[in-house]
Amino acid sequence: MATGRKQFDDFAQLYDELFSQVCDYKKEVDYYHRILKRHNVKSILEIGCGTAHRSKYFINKGYSYVGLDISKSMIALAKKHYPSTKLIVGDVRNLKLKRKFDAVIFLGKGSIYLNTNKEIMDALKSIKKVMDKGLIIIDSFNASFIIPNFRTNVKWSKKISDKIITRKSKNTLNLKTGWTWGRDVTYLVNKKKVFTDTSILRAFSKEEMKNFFDYSGIKVLKFIEDGDTLVSIGKI
Ligand SMILES: C[S@@+](CC[C@H](N)C(=O)[O-])C[C@H]1O[C@@H](n2cnc3c(N)ncnc32)[C@H](O)[C@@H]1O
């Protein structure tokens, strides 16, 4: 069972503050734009868009963009940042949209919450319903990197104006359910605990993603491996 919703509802404000400083969304959009334009993509649905910081860069490049996230709080914040952008609450496992898109992208590792094979298969089936043809791009943790380099205790901090935000994670590998692990995470602001969460997370191997794409009738175009990240690009 995906555990994204409650975590991200409670955590949207802090997530936004932190990751808008940590992630280079412009660089990412520039990178994916080079792939999307080769396939003549004009319209994009971004799944798990969070607070939608990629939207402005995609829209500036001329794409028609819709952002979707399971978390109402993420979408509420996204709407504050980008009031004229189409942003909706929804679940990738059960998309209910009438419109079709040339590309569906699921970036920022939202896929780590699709813990079971059924969930990823439901997600792919549901994504296909909102496309006639086009590209599917999913980034995930790469099992080939994550598992051999598995770290039990991870701590990092980032200074954002007058605040130091620290994230401490305690990870417990559980290979009985796949490339999965339990993560207890604590966020501290200036050493004060502000948020805790327990989730099950999942990494994917290229071979698994190929099988999921094959079973869903999606042609594998390309896999990109970069450190802990696996980007799977499929075409229908
Ligand atoms: C790690 S955050 C990434 C947010 C944003 N893409 C970014 O890169 O900053 C993962 C996002 O996926 C969303 N999410 C998790 N499970 C989802 C699902 N089943 N359907 C749609 N969104 C989901 C979460 O609510 C969260 O906003």
The ligand as an ORCA input file, in Angstrom:
! r2SCAN-3c Opt
* xyz 0 1
  C       9.127     12.852     -3.198
  S       7.723     13.834     -3.605
  C       8.212     14.592     -5.136
  C       7.423     15.834     -5.431
  C       7.837     16.558     -6.739
  N       7.651     15.688     -7.887
  C       9.282     17.002     -6.656
  O      10.116     16.423     -7.359
  O       9.584     17.919     -5.885
  C       6.622     12.578     -4.158
  C       5.252     13.115     -4.496
  O       4.482     12.020     -5.023
  C       3.166     12.120     -4.495
  N       2.555     10.798     -4.569
  C       2.857      9.704     -3.818
  N       2.065      8.672     -4.148
  C       1.241      9.134     -5.152
  C       0.192      8.541     -5.901
  N      -0.189      7.266     -5.669
  N      -0.430      9.283     -6.848
  C      -0.080     10.585     -7.069
  N       0.908     11.206     -6.353
  C       1.563     10.489     -5.419
  C       3.374     12.645     -3.077
  O       2.202     13.205     -2.525
  C       4.494     13.646     -3.290
  O       4.027     14.947     -3.557
*
